[in-house]
Amino acid sequence: MKKQNPFKTPEGYFDNFAADFMARLPESEPVTVERRKPLRIMLRPMLYAACLLSICFGGYLVWQHSEVENKSAKAAETIAQHDQYVDDYLDCAMLDNGDIYACISE
């Protein structure tokens, strides 16, 4: 019993098995199923638009930040020029800090 297989198929059973099986199936019309687009395909344009919008907004913020830095640099340069003008005027008028304090305190 250990060497022999107790299960046996008839001779030639699998020779025409596929053709016999297909002949037994009932005839039916093919069914067409309407496929919806997957959600990821429908959301793809919105994702692209969101990425483009975020890039544009980031660029705008960087541009604004550079404008603020430019304005503050120009303001500092203007103040430095003004201070230099005042220093030159005081040197020409021969006024020192004591004289300036005396004028302000009166």
Number of C-alpha atoms within 10 A of each C-alpha: 5 5 5 6 7 7 5 6 7 6 7 8 8 11 9 9 11 9 10 11 9 10 10 8 8 6 8 6 5 6 6 6 6 6 6 7 8 8 8 9 9 11 10 11 11 11 12 11 11 12 12 12 12 12 12 12 12 12 12 12 12 12 12 12 12 12 12 12 12 12 12 12 12 12 12 12 12 12 12 12 12 12 12 12 12 12 13 12 12 14 11 9 9 9 12 10 9 9 11 11 10 9 9 8 7 5
